[in-house]
Amino acid sequence: MSSQSKSTFFATCAPGLEAVLHKEIADLRFAKVERQVGGVRFDGSDKDMIRANLWLRTAGRVLKRLTRFEAHGSDPLYRGTKDLPWEQYIKKGGTLRVDAQTKDSELDHSHFVEQRIKDAVVDRLTELGFPRPVVVGEEADLRIHAHLYRNRVTISLDSSGSGLRKRGYRVENGRAPLAETLAAGMVLASRWNGKAPMVDPFCGSGTLLIEAALISCNMAPGRYRKAFGFQSWPSFIPKVWNKMLAEARAGECPLGKTRIIGYDKNEGHLRQAQANVDSAGFGDKIQLEVADARTFSPRKGWNAHVITNPPYGIRVGESEDLEPLYSDFAECLRDHAVGSRLTMLTQDTLVDAMDLGPGKQTRLRNGAIECTLYQVDIKELA
Ligand SMILES: C[S@@+](CC[C@H](N)C(=O)[O-])C[C@H]1O[C@@H](n2cnc3c(N)ncnc32)[C@H](O)[C@@H]1O
């Protein structure tokens, strides 16, 4: 991994967050940064790849491309895969996992594609005298990612291992926690400057608060993680990672006077938030209080950034029950938070119930659910 040779990488993200991820990657000054659907590609060295894993807040995974070739059937897929020097990417006795996605291709069963790739890798390794690698789940030493689109195969190594949303600070999940990557994307999209008060009136397990604190303190989102995929590769040099992590930690700054406050009407959820906030190291710095968002009233003159993810209905009929909650919350904002900016993840119908103006609306996917990221400046009624 000391090699400075350049590779092509693809950082994945939730659909709708591509622009935010693109900016993050451009800020890291990687080469040939290009926004695509579901992620951003860039060129860089393996050191850049490590930096991407440590610093990217909105990326789900960082994939290192090994090859691209045409495969109209099973044999070319097998041969193209077997030609790759797998012995360089896995240690003797290492474990393996293959994930494939396929679209508009003759090989249209992802599970079959995974099997053929696994066979090719295992055959190559055993022919070279390696013990047969065991195929495992999430914690595999080598995770291979295959993408087929119109019979074109891209084979990559997953340098992240388990998804980057798993920061390592979460000890309590709550009922419907936001993915950390999505929460960070909301905070970055809000254009919060890291100094103004930041408030989440529906904070649940505290994800938005913690991601905001990490951003404000210039703390790398990967600083808590115990393991990344690239750390199991034979080329991994621990010194390189340790130095990068130490440099990142040296650049952290305290929260200082920045106020980050979470409210929730459910005491149990707040206890979970407190456990997560403590685990992330912000114990007494992030304020948590039991309060109903229908009586939300931030301090006068705060001009806060209200960044939040209220409950929203995903089953037919449910959203109707939530409309009064949204309109009461909107009334509180109009009455007590003029000058604040709202950034909220929800559904369009609920945005309409608030009657705060069109603002800016971006389609965003939260797992399998289509959502809207709604951003609006709270103004006095005309
Ligand atoms: C979708 S969850 C938020 C999840 C959170 N972003 C996280 O990452 O854990 C919505 C939260 O709103 C809270 N809630 C529902 N109605 C509320 C109200 N009227 N006032 C305050 N909180 C409320 C729920 O208790 C729940 O924790």
The ligand as an SDF file (V2000), in Angstrom:
LIG
                    3D

 27 29  0  0  0  0  0  0  0  0999 V2000
  -37.8650    9.5870   12.8550 C   0  0  0  0  0  0  0  0  0  0  0  0
  -37.5150    9.7350   14.5480 S   0  0  0  0  0  0  0  0  0  0  0  0
  -36.0150   10.6620   14.5560 C   0  0  0  0  0  0  0  0  0  0  0  0
  -34.8240    9.7830   14.4100 C   0  0  0  0  0  0  0  0  0  0  0  0
  -33.5240   10.4730   14.6630 C   0  0  0  0  0  0  0  0  0  0  0  0
  -33.1850   11.3790   13.5730 N   0  0  0  0  0  0  0  0  0  0  0  0
  -32.4280    9.4530   14.8900 C   0  0  0  0  0  0  0  0  0  0  0  0
  -31.4580    9.4270   14.1220 O   0  0  0  0  0  0  0  0  0  0  0  0
  -32.5550    8.6360   15.7940 O   0  0  0  0  0  0  0  0  0  0  0  0
  -38.6870   10.8810   15.1020 C   0  0  0  0  0  0  0  0  0  0  0  0
  -38.6120   11.2270   16.5650 C   0  0  0  0  0  0  0  0  0  0  0  0
  -39.5820   12.2290   16.8270 O   0  0  0  0  0  0  0  0  0  0  0  0
  -40.0750   12.0380   18.1290 C   0  0  0  0  0  0  0  0  0  0  0  0
  -41.3750   12.7340   18.2180 N   0  0  0  0  0  0  0  0  0  0  0  0
  -42.5660   12.3630   17.7050 C   0  0  0  0  0  0  0  0  0  0  0  0
  -43.5100   13.3070   17.9580 N   0  0  0  0  0  0  0  0  0  0  0  0
  -42.8820   14.2970   18.6480 C   0  0  0  0  0  0  0  0  0  0  0  0
  -43.3020   15.5520   19.1800 C   0  0  0  0  0  0  0  0  0  0  0  0
  -44.5590   15.9620   19.0800 N   0  0  0  0  0  0  0  0  0  0  0  0
  -42.3780   16.3030   19.8020 N   0  0  0  0  0  0  0  0  0  0  0  0
  -41.1080   15.8990   19.9350 C   0  0  0  0  0  0  0  0  0  0  0  0
  -40.6520   14.7210   19.4570 N   0  0  0  0  0  0  0  0  0  0  0  0
  -41.5220   13.9280   18.8150 C   0  0  0  0  0  0  0  0  0  0  0  0
  -40.1400   10.5440   18.2960 C   0  0  0  0  0  0  0  0  0  0  0  0
  -40.1100   10.2170   19.6770 O   0  0  0  0  0  0  0  0  0  0  0  0
  -38.9060   10.0880   17.5290 C   0  0  0  0  0  0  0  0  0  0  0  0
  -37.8210    9.9220   18.4010 O   0  0  0  0  0  0  0  0  0  0  0  0
  1  2  1  0
  2  3  1  0
  2 10  1  0
  3  4  1  0
  4  5  1  0
  5  6  1  0
  5  7  1  0
  7  8  2  0
  7  9  1  0
 10 11  1  0
 11 12  1  0
 11 26  1  0
 12 13  1  0
 13 14  1  0
 13 24  1  0
 14 15  1  0
 14 23  1  0
 15 16  2  0
 16 17  1  0
 17 18  1  0
 17 23  2  0
 18 19  1  0
 18 20  2  0
 20 21  1  0
 21 22  2  0
 22 23  1  0
 24 25  1  0
 24 26  1  0
 26 27  1  0
M  CHG  2   2   1   9  -1
M  END
$$$$
